[in-house]
Amino acid sequence: IEIQVLADKHGNCVYLHERECSIQRRNQKVIEEAPSPFLDAATRKAMGEQACALAKAVGYTSAGTVEFIVDGQKNFYFLEMNTRLQVEHPVTELITGVDLVEQMIRVAGGEPLPFAQDDLTINGWAIESRLYAEDPYRNFLPSIGRLTRYRPPVEAATATGVVRNDTGVYEGGEISMYYDPMIAKLCTWAPTRAEAIEGMRNALDTFEVEGIGHNLPFCSAVMDHPRFVEGAMTTAFIAEEFPDGFSGVTLTEGRLRKVAACAAAMNRVAEIRRTRISGRLGNHERHVGDDWVVAIQGEEIAVRIAADRDGATVHFADGAAHRVTSDWTPGQSLARLEVDGEPVVLKVDKIPAGQRIRTRGADLKVYLRTPRQAELARLMPEKLPPDTSKFLLCPMPGLIVKISVEEGQEVQEGQALATVEAMKMENILRAEKKGVVRKINAAAGASLRVDDVIMEFE
């Protein structure tokens, strides 16, 4: 938990309350919020006063951040002071209404602070998600490439909600291996924490990033995690809740049904459009059936679609139904729908015989088939991935810093084989099992792409 301070050259120092920064990975913050759901008013006051005392003791001026470790009994211990503006400063600005950058400039110009401690109150709740060019499905390894699509949510500010996105990238720009992987800071504000979380969920749903691996799905997963929603975080949150890494979200049955209904309704729209292509079937429109099987998240869900001018009612075999309405048209990558009157946002891409749908941290291949097609699809053999166990593949684009073994050398499980540097981090690649190095294909100083073969084993 960190305390934001502002100090001028006239002996004045104030604290602008705290930021909760417990959700970290590799000592890098991922989610921040202000205020902290853990602190009470007395602890907040004590921490703030200690932070100001420290700043005054060293004659500090400008904005600064005093970081503390806080235990379960609310005892707090000084960790360090960052004598600069923090990445997560927007959440403090959103709950206090103070422009920290402006105040830094005014203090540097010799002006006194225009407010006292009693003027600084907490208004509402703010959350920040750091968007990193890191692939959560590959153990958060750095990802580089061109941003073929970069469409942040629309920034807005009202009395009931704020969406803010601080970024320095653009669609068509390139993410290189030479800089920090953070490419945007998405922030939401609302009168309550629950509303700020819901605002962040919706903002993440509408944030489109293509061309690189990124952690948007992981941030979405955190927003829906019961422990985060409860506010029961520690610095071990990611290690404890995702011990085997992140492999996507498994949707609940209720959410899965809604996505299946949306996919069926959108597929019907796409099928009707395909029947109207000029010259197909002698210009006679092909009838689009009402019965479909939705294959999603390892399940097959039989549905019957009853469509009308305003939308479609999707009926399930057990008698349940969802009403889906939308103005989505095939080719749109973002589908804004309503299911039973509730808004749903899906990222949609066409794949053979279906759609790739991403929502709330889940990345789904959804297949839409007629009952006969579904019957035949069950007979198809499963395609297995290629065996790469005899190769050390480069897991990310990066620079080979060191090759730690030689050809002909026997290696043991867990032994360091090579070191790859990317985005300010060195990554040590280790042997997955015992073996003998047959051939080394790369040397220190070489720049490699993802899946380039570094070495081969016998």
C-alpha distance (Angstrom), angle and dihedral (degrees) to the residues before:
residue distance angle dihedral
I1 . . .
E2 3.77 . .
I3 3.80 132.9 .
Q4 3.81 121.0 -141.7
V5 3.80 113.3 -141.2
L6 3.80 134.2 -174.4
A7 3.81 120.9 -163.3
D8 3.80 129.0 179.5
K9 3.80 132.8 -159.6
H10 3.81 92.5 -101.3
G11 3.80 98.0 69.3
N12 3.79 96.6 -93.8
C13 3.81 120.3 132.8
V14 3.80 129.7 170.9
Y15 3.79 135.2 176.4
L16 3.79 120.2 -134.0
H17 3.80 93.7 -152.9
E18 3.79 125.7 -101.8
R19 3.79 144.3 -53.4
E20 3.79 123.5 -144.4
C21 3.81 108.4 -135.5
S22 3.80 103.9 162.6
I23 3.81 98.0 121.0
Q24 3.79 100.0 86.5
R25 3.77 138.0 148.9
R26 3.82 121.7 -159.5
N27 3.82 86.6 -6.8
Q28 3.81 89.9 -59.7
K29 3.80 117.8 120.5
V30 3.81 116.8 -120.8
I31 3.82 104.7 172.9
E32 3.80 125.7 24.8
E33 3.77 132.0 177.7
A34 3.77 141.1 179.4
P35 2.91 128.1 -111.3
S36 3.81 107.0 22.2
P37 3.82 116.5 -115.2
F38 3.81 87.9 -143.9
L39 3.79 102.7 57.2
D40 3.78 127.4 84.2
A41 3.80 125.0 -151.7
A42 3.80 94.5 -98.6
T43 3.81 94.4 51.3
R44 3.82 91.1 44.3
K45 3.82 90.5 53.1
A46 3.80 93.1 46.9
M47 3.80 93.0 48.7
G48 3.79 92.4 46.1
E49 3.79 93.3 50.3
Q50 3.81 91.3 48.2
A51 3.82 90.2 50.3
C52 3.81 91.5 51.5
A53 3.81 91.5 46.3
L54 3.79 89.6 54.4
A55 3.82 92.8 49.2
K56 3.80 91.9 49.3
A57 3.81 92.7 46.1
V58 3.80 91.5 61.2
G59 3.83 95.6 36.8
Y60 3.79 92.3 -114.3
T61 3.82 121.0 177.3
S62 3.83 131.3 -174.7
A63 3.81 127.8 33.3
G64 3.79 118.1 -35.6
T65 3.76 140.9 163.1
V66 3.78 126.3 -132.7
E67 3.81 111.9 -158.3
F68 3.79 122.9 -151.9
I69 3.78 137.2 -176.4
V70 3.82 109.9 -136.0
D71 3.79 123.4 -163.7
G72 3.81 130.4 -148.9
Q73 3.80 91.9 -88.9
K74 3.82 91.5 52.9
N75 3.80 93.8 -107.3
F76 3.80 106.8 147.9
Y77 3.79 131.4 -153.8
F78 3.80 129.6 -165.0
L79 3.80 113.9 -110.0
E80 3.81 107.7 169.2
M81 3.78 144.3 -47.4
N82 3.78 122.5 -118.4
T83 3.80 107.6 -150.2
R84 3.78 94.6 -155.2
L85 3.77 144.9 54.4
Q86 3.82 112.2 -61.8
V87 3.79 125.4 -131.3
E88 3.80 89.1 -120.8
H89 3.80 96.4 51.5
P90 3.86 92.8 115.5
V91 3.82 92.6 74.2
T92 3.80 89.6 57.3
E93 3.79 90.5 48.8
L94 3.80 90.4 50.5
I95 3.82 95.6 53.9
T96 3.83 97.2 39.6
G97 3.80 103.4 33.3
V98 3.82 89.3 -131.9
D99 3.82 119.2 134.1
L100 3.80 100.6 -139.4
V101 3.80 94.9 -168.0
E102 3.81 91.2 53.4
Q103 3.80 91.5 49.2
M104 3.83 91.5 49.1
I105 3.81 89.6 54.7
R106 3.81 93.0 46.3
V107 3.81 92.0 48.6
A108 3.81 90.3 49.0
G109 3.81 87.6 53.0
G110 3.80 90.7 55.7
E111 3.80 99.0 -103.7
P112 3.82 120.4 143.4
L113 3.78 119.1 -119.1
P114 3.84 109.5 -87.4
F115 3.82 93.9 -140.6
A116 3.79 140.3 46.9
Q117 3.80 129.3 -136.7
D118 3.82 93.4 -94.7
D119 3.82 89.8 57.4
L120 3.81 92.3 62.2
T121 3.77 111.6 87.1
I122 3.79 131.9 163.6
N123 3.78 114.0 -107.4
G124 3.80 115.4 -170.8
W125 3.80 126.5 -47.7
A126 3.81 133.7 -65.2
I127 3.82 132.4 -164.4
E128 3.81 131.0 -168.9
S129 3.80 127.0 -160.7
R130 3.79 116.2 -165.1
L131 3.79 111.5 -139.7
Y132 3.80 107.8 -145.8
A133 3.80 129.9 -172.3
E134 3.78 88.4 -126.5
D135 3.79 125.8 119.6
P136 3.83 109.3 -127.2
Y137 3.81 90.8 -166.8
R138 3.83 90.0 60.1
N139 3.80 97.3 49.5
F140 3.82 91.4 -83.0
L141 3.78 93.7 -65.5
P142 3.81 115.4 170.6
S143 3.79 115.9 -89.3
I144 3.77 125.9 -157.5
G145 3.77 133.6 -176.6
R146 3.78 142.9 94.2
L147 3.79 121.7 -43.4
T148 3.79 97.6 -123.5
R149 3.79 88.4 176.9
Y150 3.79 127.7 19.6
R151 3.80 114.3 165.7
P152 3.82 113.9 154.7
P153 3.80 119.3 -164.2
V154 3.79 115.9 -86.9
E155 3.80 110.5 -84.9
A156 3.80 113.1 -126.9
A157 3.79 140.4 161.0
T158 3.81 124.7 -155.8
A159 3.78 135.9 150.0
T160 3.80 90.3 -93.8
G161 3.79 102.7 39.4
V162 3.80 147.3 8.0
V163 3.80 130.9 -159.1
R164 3.83 115.4 -168.4
N165 3.80 128.7 172.6
D166 3.81 120.9 -170.3
T167 3.78 110.7 -166.0
G168 3.78 144.7 144.6
V169 3.80 101.4 -158.9
Y170 3.79 133.1 86.8
E171 3.77 140.5 -163.5
G172 3.79 109.0 -78.2
G173 3.80 92.5 24.1
E174 3.78 122.7 124.8
I175 3.79 127.3 -118.4
S176 3.81 107.0 -148.1
M177 3.80 133.2 -163.6
Y178 3.81 93.6 -117.7
Y179 3.80 101.6 75.7
D180 3.78 141.7 52.4
P181 3.83 111.6 -71.7
M182 3.82 96.4 -125.6
I183 3.80 110.0 111.1
A184 3.82 104.0 166.1
K185 3.80 144.5 9.6
L186 3.80 111.9 -143.1
C187 3.81 113.6 -162.8
T188 3.79 134.0 -176.3
W189 3.80 131.2 -173.9
A190 3.79 131.1 -167.3
P191 3.81 137.7 157.2
T192 3.83 91.9 -97.9
R193 3.80 136.0 31.2
A194 3.80 92.8 -117.2
E195 3.80 90.7 53.4
A196 3.81 92.1 46.8
I197 3.83 89.8 52.1
E198 3.80 91.1 49.4
G199 3.80 89.4 48.5
M200 3.81 89.6 52.4
R201 3.82 91.4 48.9
N202 3.79 90.5 54.5
A203 3.80 93.3 43.7
L204 3.81 91.9 51.6
D205 3.81 90.1 47.7
T206 3.80 90.4 57.1
F207 3.83 97.3 41.8
E208 3.82 107.2 105.5
V209 3.81 118.1 -160.7
E210 3.81 122.3 164.3
G211 3.79 135.1 167.1
I212 3.80 98.3 47.8
G213 3.78 138.5 52.1
H214 3.80 111.0 -99.5
N215 3.79 140.7 171.8
L216 3.81 100.5 -118.8
P217 3.83 91.5 112.2
F218 3.80 90.2 52.5
C219 3.81 92.4 50.0
S220 3.82 88.5 51.1
A221 3.80 89.9 50.9
V222 3.81 90.8 53.0
M223 3.81 92.1 51.0
D224 3.82 90.0 57.5
H225 3.81 96.2 40.5
P226 3.84 110.8 116.6
R227 3.80 92.5 -137.4
F228 3.80 92.5 53.9
V229 3.80 92.6 44.4
E230 3.80 88.4 52.2
G231 3.82 90.9 48.8
A232 3.82 93.2 -123.4
M233 3.82 98.6 137.8
T234 3.77 132.6 149.0
T235 3.79 132.0 174.4
A236 3.82 86.5 -96.5
F237 3.83 93.1 59.6
I238 3.82 97.4 110.6
A239 3.81 94.6 41.0
E240 3.81 91.4 49.0
E241 3.79 99.8 41.4
F242 3.81 98.4 36.8
P243 3.85 102.9 31.4
D244 3.80 93.0 152.1
G245 3.79 95.0 43.6
F246 3.79 127.0 -104.7
S247 3.78 120.2 -54.5
G248 3.79 99.3 165.1
V249 3.77 133.2 -83.8
T250 3.79 123.9 -66.9
L251 3.79 105.5 -140.3
T252 3.77 120.4 -131.9
E253 3.80 116.7 -109.8
G254 3.79 91.7 -105.3
R255 3.80 93.9 51.0
L256 3.80 90.4 42.9
R257 3.80 91.3 55.7
K258 3.79 90.8 52.0
V259 3.81 92.5 50.0
A260 3.81 90.1 47.3
A261 3.80 90.1 51.6
C262 3.81 90.9 49.9
A263 3.81 91.9 47.6
A264 3.81 91.3 50.5
A265 3.80 92.8 48.5
M266 3.82 92.5 47.4
N267 3.80 91.4 46.3
R268 3.79 90.1 54.3
V269 3.82 90.0 53.6
A270 3.81 90.2 49.5
E271 3.82 92.9 47.0
I272 3.80 92.4 51.3
R273 3.78 89.9 50.0
R274 3.81 91.0 51.2
T275 3.81 91.9 52.8
R276 3.79 90.2 57.2
I277 3.79 96.5 57.2
S278 3.80 107.0 127.3
G279 3.80 113.9 -103.6
R280 3.81 97.8 17.7
L281 3.79 115.8 133.1
G282 3.76 92.9 -9.1
N283 3.82 91.9 -55.8
H284 3.80 90.8 -64.6
E285 3.78 111.7 132.1
R286 3.79 114.1 -118.3
H287 3.79 114.1 -129.0
V288 3.79 114.0 -111.1
G289 3.78 110.3 -142.2
D290 3.79 126.5 -131.7
D291 3.82 98.0 -138.3
W292 3.79 119.5 80.9
V293 3.78 140.1 159.9
V294 3.79 116.1 -137.0
A295 3.83 113.2 -154.9
I296 3.80 106.6 -160.6
Q297 3.81 135.2 153.7
G298 3.81 92.3 -9.1
E299 3.80 94.0 -49.6
E300 3.79 133.2 105.0
I301 3.79 112.7 -143.3
A302 3.80 119.1 -170.9
V303 3.80 113.7 -147.3
R304 3.78 138.7 176.3
I305 3.81 117.7 -149.9
A306 3.80 121.6 -145.8
A307 3.79 105.7 -170.8
D308 3.80 131.2 -170.5
R309 3.79 136.7 167.0
D310 3.81 93.6 -78.9
G311 3.79 100.8 45.0
A312 3.79 142.4 -64.3
T313 3.78 137.0 -69.7
V314 3.79 110.2 -144.9
H315 3.82 112.9 -153.5
F316 3.81 123.0 -158.6
A317 3.79 128.1 -150.6
D318 3.81 92.9 -107.9
G319 3.80 91.7 58.0
A320 3.81 97.2 -100.3
A321 3.80 119.5 128.0
H322 3.80 140.4 -170.5
R323 3.78 125.6 -153.5
V324 3.84 111.4 -138.9
T325 3.78 124.9 -167.8
S326 3.80 127.6 173.1
D327 3.80 144.5 140.7
W328 3.83 90.6 -136.1
T329 3.79 116.5 141.3
P330 3.84 126.5 -164.9
G331 3.79 111.3 -87.0
Q332 3.79 96.1 34.9
S333 3.80 109.2 122.4
L334 3.80 94.1 -155.6
A335 3.79 118.7 54.7
R336 3.79 117.5 -163.9
L337 3.78 109.0 -166.5
E338 3.77 140.7 161.4
V339 3.79 120.2 -133.6
D340 3.80 112.3 -165.9
G341 3.80 87.3 -19.6
E342 3.84 94.8 -53.0
P343 3.85 118.8 115.5
V344 3.80 118.2 -112.7
V345 3.82 124.8 -177.6
L346 3.81 120.5 -161.2
K347 3.80 132.4 179.7
V348 3.81 105.1 -136.6
D349 3.82 132.3 -165.7
K350 3.80 127.7 171.2
I351 3.81 117.3 -114.5
P352 3.81 128.0 172.3
A353 3.83 108.9 -69.6
G354 3.77 93.0 -3.9
Q355 3.77 151.1 7.8
R356 3.77 138.6 -72.4
I357 3.79 105.5 -131.9
R358 3.80 125.2 -171.3
T359 3.77 122.4 -169.8
R360 3.80 137.6 148.3
G361 3.79 93.7 -7.2
A362 3.81 95.6 -46.4
D363 3.82 120.6 118.4
L364 3.80 107.8 -163.2
K365 3.78 136.3 -178.2
V366 3.79 103.0 -149.7
Y367 3.80 118.4 -167.5
L368 3.80 120.7 -160.1
R369 3.81 113.5 -159.6
T370 3.76 139.0 163.1
P371 3.80 113.1 -113.3
R372 3.83 90.1 -100.3
Q373 3.81 92.7 48.6
A374 3.80 89.9 49.6
E375 3.80 90.1 51.5
L376 3.80 91.2 53.6
A377 3.82 93.7 42.7
R378 3.81 89.7 61.1
L379 3.80 88.4 63.8
M380 3.80 94.7 55.4
P381 3.85 115.4 107.7
E382 3.79 117.0 -117.8
K383 3.79 114.6 -106.7
L384 3.79 109.6 -128.5
P385 3.83 122.7 -148.4
P386 3.83 117.6 -108.6
D387 3.80 118.8 -91.8
T388 3.81 108.6 -106.6
S389 3.80 96.9 163.4
K390 3.84 92.4 115.5
F391 3.80 93.7 55.5
L392 3.79 135.0 70.7
L393 3.80 103.0 -142.4
C394 3.78 124.2 -164.8
P395 3.83 103.7 -110.4
M396 3.80 94.8 -157.8
P397 3.80 141.2 15.1
G398 3.77 104.9 -86.5
L399 3.79 152.6 116.9
I400 3.81 121.9 -76.8
V401 3.81 104.9 -125.1
K402 3.79 98.5 174.8
I403 3.79 142.1 1.0
S404 3.82 106.1 -150.2
V405 3.82 100.6 -170.1
E406 3.81 139.3 48.1
E407 3.78 134.4 -132.8
G408 3.79 111.6 -83.6
Q409 3.81 92.7 22.6
E410 3.79 119.9 133.8
V411 3.80 112.6 -129.3
Q412 3.79 131.3 -163.1
E413 3.79 129.8 -139.4
G414 3.80 109.8 -79.1
Q415 3.82 94.6 17.0
A416 3.82 116.4 142.5
L417 3.80 111.2 -106.3
A418 3.79 105.7 170.0
T419 3.80 142.5 -11.4
V420 3.82 121.1 -132.2
E421 3.80 123.4 -169.0
A422 3.80 122.0 -152.6
M423 3.81 133.8 152.9
K424 3.80 96.3 -1.3
M425 3.81 93.1 -50.7
E426 3.79 132.9 103.5
N427 3.80 114.7 -143.3
I428 3.81 120.5 -162.2
L429 3.80 113.7 -148.0
R430 3.80 113.4 -150.2
A431 3.80 135.8 -165.9
E432 3.79 113.9 -94.2
K433 3.81 92.0 -155.1
K434 3.79 143.0 -1.6
G435 3.83 115.3 -70.7
V436 3.80 149.4 123.7
V437 3.82 124.4 -91.9
R438 3.80 107.7 -120.7
K439 3.80 101.2 176.0
I440 3.82 138.3 1.7
N441 3.80 114.6 -149.6
A442 3.81 101.4 -179.7
A443 3.78 137.5 49.8
A444 3.79 135.1 -159.1
G445 3.80 110.5 -72.2
A446 3.81 95.5 32.4
S447 3.81 119.4 129.9
L448 3.79 111.9 -139.0
R449 3.78 137.2 -170.1
V450 3.78 127.1 -136.6
D451 3.82 111.8 -68.2
D452 3.80 95.0 11.0
V453 3.83 107.2 149.3
I454 3.81 110.5 -110.0
M455 3.80 96.2 177.7
E456 3.80 142.1 -11.6
F457 3.81 129.4 -136.1
E458 3.79 131.8 -146.9
